[in-house]
Amino acid sequence: MLLTREEMTFDFGGSKLDPVKDRELLEWMFNQFLYGEVTGIQVGHWLYEAPDLEAAKFLARQSLEEMQHVDNFLRIMTMLNCQPKPAHAAVRFLATGMMGGSWAEHVALEMAQGEGFVLQAFYAMIDTLDHKPSVDILRRAVKQEERHVEFGEQQTTKAIEGRAWLRRRLLGLSLVSMWGVRRIAKYMAKRLPPDHVVLKHLPAFLGHANKMAELRLRRIGVIDRPLTEVGGFKRALLVTEAYGGKALGGLVSLVTLPLRLLPFWPKRKRVTDTYLSDKYVTGYQLPSSTTQAAEAELVAAQEP
């Protein structure tokens, strides 16, 4: 990866989340993770768009890993007596609303940046959650997330080579995703108790996550200077240009929009819309020790 674990790690000062006292908070946090992993169904779309066999093989493996992560979070939530609930609107926007319209947008926004943000959140949970069984699960999942981020970084570097217009578009779209992270930070600052030993650090942690997102953009080559040197007007132009380009690529959707707004027009629902009522989620039970051992062997066999 272009960023190290040390760079991405935020110092919580040794503060810990108690699995009993902080159950309500952990339930909220893990529901954000759960939704993010369910959006792994989007990998299927990009498998069809893969530029070569090597990338296709990586995505095929990633799709399995994302579904394993769904099981991981259902397992953790069951152990901590947490219930599946809807994710925050900003999280849904970042994970689904920001879905790329091209291969370059996918690898840059969803894999390098999006999964980079998730990876930092994994690191934070590993460092702060005082529940060893859950932390052990997260430590295994981190290795897979790191591979996803690295793949996104490498593919983005290839995609933007000699294409200045694409670098501008990716920067404009990245500015929107970073705005989404700031929205989550504001939500937490207003709604969460400021005197909690861990929660008091969360707005600063999310600010650190945006700094790391900017650093990754610079190391990939999307931007060649700090964002502090890019004025507000220039940022607005970048966002406008990025979404203007996406609009031109979505003219077919615009043609069908009036029809889809009609009340009788069928609305297609995906797993990200229905997973909370899915019997796999509502009826989830912790696997037996035999099943856990078999899963551990499968995961070990997939390691590089």
SULBELWO-V547347 format. One record per residue. N is the residue number from 1. SS is DSSP state (hx for helix, st for strand, lp for the rest). PHI is phi in whole degrees, 0 to 359 (none if undefined). Layout:
n	ss	phi
N	SS	PHI
N	SS	PHI
This chain:
n	ss	phi
1	lp	none
2	lp	280
3	lp	242
4	lp	272
5	hx	301
6	hx	296
7	hx	294
8	hx	280
9	lp	287
10	lp	256
11	lp	274
12	lp	268
13	lp	66
14	lp	79
15	lp	292
16	lp	232
17	st	267
18	lp	274
19	lp	296
20	lp	262
21	lp	296
22	lp	256
23	hx	301
24	hx	297
25	hx	295
26	hx	297
27	hx	300
28	hx	298
29	hx	297
30	hx	289
31	hx	290
32	hx	291
33	hx	298
34	hx	300
35	hx	299
36	hx	301
37	hx	286
38	hx	297
39	hx	292
40	hx	300
41	hx	299
42	hx	292
43	hx	301
44	hx	301
45	hx	297
46	hx	282
47	hx	300
48	hx	291
49	hx	263
50	lp	304
51	lp	284
52	lp	203
53	hx	295
54	hx	299
55	hx	295
56	hx	297
57	hx	296
58	hx	298
59	hx	293
60	hx	298
61	hx	291
62	hx	298
63	hx	300
64	hx	294
65	hx	295
66	hx	297
67	hx	291
68	hx	296
69	hx	293
70	hx	301
71	hx	299
72	hx	302
73	hx	284
74	hx	297
75	hx	294
76	hx	299
77	hx	296
78	hx	293
79	hx	297
80	lp	265
81	lp	61
82	lp	257
83	lp	256
84	lp	296
85	lp	218
86	lp	298
87	lp	279
88	lp	295
89	hx	301
90	hx	293
91	hx	292
92	hx	298
93	hx	296
94	hx	292
95	hx	275
96	hx	242
97	hx	296
98	lp	266
99	lp	303
100	lp	295
101	lp	257
102	lp	210
103	hx	301
104	hx	298
105	hx	295
106	hx	297
107	hx	292
108	hx	280
109	hx	276
110	hx	270
111	hx	264
112	hx	295
113	hx	274
114	hx	298
115	hx	287
116	hx	296
117	hx	294
118	hx	298
119	hx	300
120	hx	297
121	hx	294
122	hx	299
123	hx	303
124	hx	296
125	hx	293
126	hx	298
127	hx	282
128	hx	244
129	st	280
130	lp	268
131	lp	207
132	hx	303
133	hx	303
134	hx	290
135	hx	296
136	hx	298
137	hx	296
138	hx	294
139	hx	297
140	hx	291
141	hx	293
142	hx	301
143	hx	299
144	hx	288
145	hx	299
146	hx	298
147	hx	294
148	hx	297
149	hx	296
150	hx	298
151	hx	300
152	hx	299
153	hx	298
154	hx	295
155	hx	291
156	hx	294
157	hx	302
158	hx	294
159	hx	294
160	hx	270
161	lp	302
162	lp	71
163	lp	232
164	hx	300
165	hx	297
166	hx	288
167	hx	299
168	hx	296
169	hx	296
170	hx	295
171	hx	293
172	hx	300
173	hx	291
174	hx	295
175	hx	299
176	hx	291
177	hx	295
178	hx	292
179	hx	298
180	hx	298
181	hx	295
182	hx	295
183	hx	296
184	hx	296
185	hx	299
186	hx	295
187	hx	300
188	hx	294
189	hx	298
190	hx	273
191	hx	260
192	lp	261
193	lp	299
194	lp	288
195	lp	264
196	lp	291
197	lp	299
198	lp	259
199	hx	300
200	hx	298
201	hx	269
202	hx	297
203	hx	302
204	hx	292
205	hx	298
206	hx	292
207	hx	296
208	hx	296
209	hx	298
210	hx	292
211	hx	297
212	hx	290
213	hx	297
214	hx	296
215	hx	298
216	hx	295
217	hx	300
218	hx	291
219	hx	287
220	hx	289
221	lp	111
222	lp	289
223	lp	225
224	lp	247
225	lp	207
226	lp	297
227	hx	295
228	hx	296
229	hx	267
230	lp	255
231	lp	295
232	hx	299
233	hx	296
234	hx	297
235	hx	297
236	hx	298
237	hx	296
238	hx	297
239	hx	294
240	hx	298
241	hx	297
242	hx	298
243	hx	282
244	hx	295
245	hx	295
246	hx	293
247	hx	295
248	hx	297
249	lp	279
250	lp	243
251	hx	298
252	hx	298
253	hx	297
254	hx	295
255	hx	295
256	hx	272
257	hx	304
258	hx	304
259	hx	293
260	hx	289
261	lp	277
262	lp	292
263	lp	298
264	lp	270
265	lp	288
266	lp	296
267	lp	263
268	lp	283
269	lp	252
270	lp	252
271	hx	301
272	hx	296
273	hx	269
274	hx	243
275	hx	298
276	hx	291
277	hx	256
278	lp	289
279	hx	297
280	hx	294
281	hx	274
282	hx	294
283	lp	253
284	lp	296
285	lp	229
286	lp	298
287	lp	292
288	lp	290
289	hx	298
290	hx	294
291	hx	295
292	hx	298
293	hx	295
294	hx	295
295	hx	294
296	hx	298
297	hx	295
298	hx	295
299	hx	297
300	hx	298
301	hx	291
302	hx	272
303	lp	294
304	lp	293
